[in-house]
Amino acid sequence: MIVEAEDGITARCKKRTQLQQPAVGDNVEWIKTEEGAGRVEKVLERRSLLSRPAKNGQTRPVAANLDQIVAILAVKPTIDPLLLDQYLIVSEFQDIKPLIVLNKVDLLDEQSRLQVDELIMLYRRLSYEVIEVSAAKKTGLDMLRERLKDKTSILVGQSGVGKSTITNALLPDLDIQTKALSTASGLGKHTTTSSTLYKLPEGGDIIDSPGVNIFGLAHITEQNLAYGYREIKQLADQCKYSNCLHLKEPKCAVKDGVDNGSISKQRYLRYLKLRDKLAY
């Protein structure tokens, strides 16, 4: 791992034996062991931690001390609402602010614009912020920069959404930062197999995650999944049974909400799909 000191000097470090695994974004105490190298002695208290499922029911830390999870979608090749819901569920459970960024809006025609507007309005009605950008045309990026300023944000999204293009647009000195990290790590070239933290010129940091697989519903079960859906959580208290799973139970306020249109049927169906997934 690479540690950056307060004076900006970087060092390649190992962790002390028995120390918990540090994550990108962690604040640590470390000692210098030789020129350009050191050992992490302590991981300081975290204000947030994003984890992913690992082997044997364990979890692995992904990123710490996050202010925002920035979910990047793209209108081409397609938007995956189920994946977006998973990002938002994790945000709700971790109490980390979500930001939805819709990229490639310059590729929308009249018909696809209507479909995208319908999807966007669904999330905006749930008080999620959605920013539309075109990294290729460099539109909407100033608003995105403003939302990232002075915050630590992780960028997540599936392959093909333009995450690299957006990162390049946000970081005019990306090559310089990448070379510095490569030199510190001793790898000779930058790799994308682990999350990397970059400093924004306006202030703040962005963490670039290597892919969608880094994200998982750690610590989330079929019983508590509903907490990750704002509209379901809001109505769940009105269900007849406190342990209602909003499936076939009588007098379920959530199912009534689906029937009367106050809860999106598509979101509810995605809730059921994820719940089935967690059951196995």
C-alpha positions as a printed NumPy array, in Angstrom:
array([[  0.   ,   0.   ,   0.   ],
       [  1.055,   3.619,  -0.531],
       [  0.851,   6.137,   2.313],
       [  1.024,   9.897,   1.846],
       [  2.383,  12.02 ,   4.676],
       [  1.088,  15.49 ,   5.533],
       [  3.975,  17.045,   3.617],
       [  2.977,  15.158,   0.461],
       [  5.801,  12.626,   0.587],
       [  4.689,   9.101,  -0.347],
       [  6.044,   5.801,   0.937],
       [  5.444,   2.154,   0.151],
       [  4.269,   0.558,   3.388],
       [  3.453,  -2.801,   4.89 ],
       [  1.084,  -3.113,   7.82 ],
       [  2.027,  -4.262,  11.29 ],
       [  1.217,  -7.907,  11.895],
       [ -2.282,  -8.46 ,  13.323],
       [ -3.374,  -4.959,  12.279],
       [ -6.717,  -4.75 ,  10.516],
       [ -6.513,  -4.358,   6.762],
       [ -6.308,  -0.645,   5.857],
       [ -8.494,   0.674,   3.045],
       [ -7.916,   3.456,   0.561],
       [ -8.953,   6.713,   2.248],
       [ -7.863,   5.578,   5.718],
       [ -5.942,   7.889,   8.028],
       [ -3.099,   5.973,   9.623],
       [ -0.118,   6.268,  11.925],
       [  3.042,   4.93 ,  10.312],
       [  6.799,   4.859,  10.802],
       [  9.59 ,   5.109,   8.277],
       [ 11.661,   1.944,   7.999],
       [ 13.938,   2.967,   5.12 ],
       [ 14.022,   5.52 ,   2.334],
       [ 10.666,   5.474,   0.56 ],
       [  9.271,   2.692,   2.739],
       [  7.535,   2.283,   6.073],
       [  5.143,   0.329,   8.241],
       [  1.551,   1.196,   9.19 ],
       [  1.204,   0.953,  12.968],
       [ -2.4  ,   2.008,  13.482],
       [ -5.572,   2.689,  11.49 ],
       [ -7.321,   5.746,  12.934],
       [-11.043,   5.87 ,  13.608],
       [-13.162,   5.905,  10.46 ],
       [-16.239,   8.036,   9.876],
       [-17.424,   5.587,   7.208],
       [-16.334,   2.304,   5.658],
       [-17.402,   0.721,   2.408],
       [-16.904,  -3.056,   2.328],
       [-17.533,  -5.877,  -0.093],
       [-18.255,  -9.543,   0.548],
       [-15.219, -11.827,   0.669],
       [-14.681, -15.535,   1.243],
       [-16.174, -17.526,   4.139],
       [-18.801, -14.905,   4.925],
       [-16.158, -12.281,   5.684],
       [-15.941,  -8.754,   4.283],
       [-13.048,  -6.836,   2.757],
       [-12.657,  -3.056,   3.142],
       [-12.928,  -1.088,  -0.093],
       [-12.736,   2.577,   0.918],
       [-12.859,   4.558,   4.154],
       [-13.897,   8.045,   5.247],
       [-16.159,   8.608,   2.262],
       [-18.487,  11.573,   1.96 ],
       [-20.113,  10.446,  -1.281],
       [-20.752,   7.442,  -3.485],
       [-20.933,   8.663,  -7.08 ],
       [-22.848,   6.166,  -9.211],
       [-22.015,   6.728, -12.872],
       [-24.535,   5.495, -15.44 ],
       [-24.567,   5.872, -19.2  ],
       [-27.407,   5.969, -21.697],
       [-25.318,   3.792, -24.026],
       [-25.025,   0.837, -24.061],
       [-27.795,   0.698, -21.445],
       [-28.781,   1.835, -17.943],
       [-28.939,  -0.938, -15.351],
       [-31.511,   0.171, -12.72 ],
       [-30.897,  -2.963, -10.614],
       [-27.222,  -2.105, -10.267],
       [-28.117,   1.525,  -9.486],
       [-30.465,   0.337,  -6.746],
       [-27.628,  -1.702,  -5.24 ],
       [-25.397,   1.383,  -5.122],
       [-28.183,   3.348,  -3.437],
       [-28.932,   0.555,  -0.958],
       [-25.319,   0.533,   0.196],
       [-25.412,   4.337,   0.468],
       [-28.49 ,   4.132,   2.699],
       [-26.996,   1.46 ,   4.955],
       [-23.644,   3.197,   5.277],
       [-25.215,   6.656,   5.625],
       [-22.999,   7.943,   2.815],
       [-24.504,  10.544,   0.495],
       [-25.243,   9.171,  -2.994],
       [-24.891,  11.138,  -6.207],
       [-26.188,   9.788,  -9.51 ],
       [-24.307,  10.903, -12.635],
       [-25.876,  10.144, -16.007],
       [-23.224,  10.263, -18.732],
       [-23.428,  10.326, -22.544],
       [-26.658,  12.361, -22.615],
       [-25.531,  13.75 , -25.975],
       [-26.433,  10.355, -27.47 ],
       [-30.123,  10.582, -26.541],
       [-32.73 ,  10.792, -29.269],
       [-36.328,  11.885, -28.714],
       [-37.643,   8.441, -27.766],
       [-34.779,   7.448, -25.481],
       [-34.917,  10.908, -23.883],
       [-38.482,  10.226, -22.734],
       [-37.481,   6.853, -21.269],
       [-34.495,   8.321, -19.445],
       [-36.559,  11.25 , -18.136],
       [-39.069,   8.79 , -16.66 ],
       [-36.3  ,   6.893, -14.867],
       [-34.582,  10.064, -13.636],
       [-37.827,  11.498, -12.264],
       [-38.38 ,   8.31 , -10.271],
       [-35.116,   8.841,  -8.397],
       [-35.492,  12.597,  -8.089],
       [-38.896,  12.08 ,  -6.483],
       [-37.076,   9.971,  -3.894],
       [-34.772,  12.984,  -3.253],
       [-31.74 ,  11.499,  -4.993],
       [-29.693,  14.076,  -6.872],
       [-29.096,  13.309, -10.543],
       [-26.57 ,  15.219, -12.645],
       [-26.552,  14.859, -16.425],
       [-23.184,  15.105, -18.158],
       [-21.477,  14.405, -21.416],
       [-17.82 ,  13.746, -20.745],
       [-17.161,  13.61 , -24.493],
       [-18.815,  17.001, -25.111],
       [-17.608,  18.374, -21.743],
       [-21.074,  19.461, -20.629],
       [-22.328,  19.24 , -17.049],
       [-18.825,  18.73 , -15.692],
       [-18.701,  22.08 , -13.86 ],
       [-21.719,  21.065, -11.763],
       [-20.083,  17.7  , -11.049],
       [-16.858,  19.418,  -9.98 ],
       [-18.858,  21.587,  -7.599],
       [-20.492,  18.524,  -6.019],
       [-17.104,  16.828,  -5.578],
       [-15.285,  19.867,  -4.19 ],
       [-13.775,  19.394,  -0.701],
       [-15.302,  15.912,  -0.374],
       [-13.945,  12.379,  -0.562],
       [-15.956,  10.547,  -3.203],
       [-15.755,   7.094,  -4.745],
       [-16.671,   6.714,  -8.412],
       [-18.479,   3.47 ,  -9.21 ],
       [-20.004,   2.144, -12.39 ],
       [-19.988,  -0.763, -14.762],
       [-17.641,  -1.044, -17.725],
       [-18.466,   1.269, -20.597],
       [-20.156,   4.08 , -18.652],
       [-17.253,   6.473, -19.282],
       [-15.762,   6.503, -15.805],
       [-12.23 ,   6.851, -17.181],
       [-13.263,   9.722, -19.465],
       [-14.889,  11.534, -16.546],
       [-11.851,  10.905, -14.336],
       [ -9.554,  12.32 , -17.014],
       [-11.765,  15.38 , -17.363],
       [-11.763,  15.988, -13.599],
       [ -8.02 ,  15.45 , -13.21 ],
       [ -5.943,  17.447, -15.694],
       [ -2.8  ,  16.23 , -13.891],
       [ -3.849,  12.561, -13.843],
       [ -0.658,  11.43 , -15.603],
       [  1.49 ,  13.216, -13.012],
       [ -0.424,  11.708, -10.092],
       [ -0.373,   8.261, -11.694],
       [  3.387,   8.389, -12.275],
       [  3.969,   9.468,  -8.683],
       [  1.9  ,   6.544,  -7.412],
       [  3.652,   4.13 ,  -9.763],
       [  7.047,   5.311,  -8.565],
       [  6.023,   4.972,  -4.927],
       [  4.599,   1.494,  -5.458],
       [  7.595,   0.316,  -7.427],
       [  5.337,  -1.291, -10.026],
       [  6.692,   0.705, -12.939],
       [  3.251,   1.418, -14.345],
       [ -0.189,   2.205, -13.02 ],
       [ -2.516,  -0.747, -12.536],
       [ -6.294,  -0.756, -12.163],
       [ -6.594,  -3.837,  -9.965],
       [ -7.062,  -1.826,  -6.782],
       [ -8.805,   1.378,  -5.79 ],
       [ -6.716,   4.53 ,  -6.077],
       [ -7.175,   7.956,  -4.478],
       [ -6.517,  11.081,  -6.527],
       [ -6.49 ,  14.715,  -5.435],
       [ -8.873,  17.123,  -7.146],
       [ -7.463,  20.516,  -8.168],
       [-10.505,  22.273,  -6.637],
       [-10.001,  20.469,  -3.319],
       [-11.172,  17.048,  -2.23 ],
       [-10.366,  13.533,  -3.37 ],
       [-11.862,  10.979,  -5.704],
       [-11.347,   7.263,  -5.367],
       [-11.431,   5.358,  -8.626],
       [-12.637,   1.782,  -8.136],
       [-11.496,  -0.879, -10.628],
       [-14.945,  -2.18 , -11.504],
       [-18.445,  -3.117, -10.518],
       [-17.312,  -6.297,  -8.747],
       [-15.828,  -4.21 ,  -5.951],
       [-19.336,  -3.39 ,  -4.878],
       [-21.497,  -5.837,  -2.97 ],
       [-24.297,  -5.94 ,  -0.455],
       [-22.091,  -6.701,   2.539],
       [-23.95 ,  -7.04 ,   5.873],
       [-27.3  ,  -6.807,   4.056],
       [-29.78 ,  -9.657,   4.395],
       [-33.181, -10.505,   2.962],
       [-34.665,  -9.413,   6.297],
       [-33.175,  -5.909,   6.368],
       [-32.967,  -5.159,   2.632],
       [-36.072,  -2.961,   2.797],
       [-34.098,  -0.414,   4.837],
       [-32.123,   0.387,   1.675],
       [-35.244,   1.465,  -0.225],
       [-36.326,   4.905,   0.96 ],
       [-39.936,   4.578,  -0.114],
       [-40.325,   1.076,   1.333],
       [-38.688,   2.037,   4.611],
       [-41.035,   5.021,   4.878],
       [-44.168,   2.865,   4.636],
       [-42.888,  -0.226,   6.447],
       [-43.849,   1.154,   9.862],
       [-47.475,   1.155,   8.749],
       [-47.526,  -2.582,   8.012],
       [-49.644,  -4.716,  10.344],
       [-46.677,  -6.9  ,  11.303],
       [-43.384,  -5.437,  12.491],
       [-41.437,  -8.231,  10.775],
       [-43.3  ,  -7.839,   7.485],
       [-41.153,  -8.712,   4.471],
       [-43.642,  -7.071,   2.041],
       [-44.251, -10.267,   0.118],
       [-47.572, -11.993,   0.848],
       [-48.309, -10.7  ,   4.335],
       [-51.806,  -9.291,   4.981],
       [-52.314,  -5.549,   5.483],
       [-48.902,  -4.67 ,   4.068],
       [-48.603,  -0.908,   3.567],
       [-45.8  ,  -1.405,   1.054],
       [-47.853,  -3.642,  -1.231],
       [-50.722,  -1.16 ,  -0.889],
       [-48.277,   1.554,  -1.933],
       [-47.38 ,  -0.424,  -5.056],
       [-51.073,  -0.882,  -5.847],
       [-51.915,   2.821,  -5.462],
       [-48.802,   4.014,  -7.308],
       [-47.009,   5.711,  -4.405],
       [-44.247,   3.103,  -4.775],
       [-42.821,   2.364,  -8.213],
       [-43.777,  -1.147,  -9.28 ],
       [-40.446,  -1.519, -11.085],
       [-38.49 ,  -0.566,  -7.956],
       [-40.599,  -2.99 ,  -5.914],
       [-39.917,  -5.8  ,  -8.415],
       [-36.198,  -5.046,  -8.176],
       [-36.501,  -5.217,  -4.383],
       [-38.022,  -8.689,  -4.738],
       [-35.294,  -9.751,  -7.147],
       [-32.509,  -8.63 ,  -4.823],
       [-34.255, -10.217,  -1.869],
       [-34.357, -13.561,  -3.69 ],
       [-30.698, -13.152,  -4.531],
       [-29.796, -12.581,  -0.854],
       [-31.828, -15.609,   0.232],
       [-29.335, -17.996,  -1.403]])
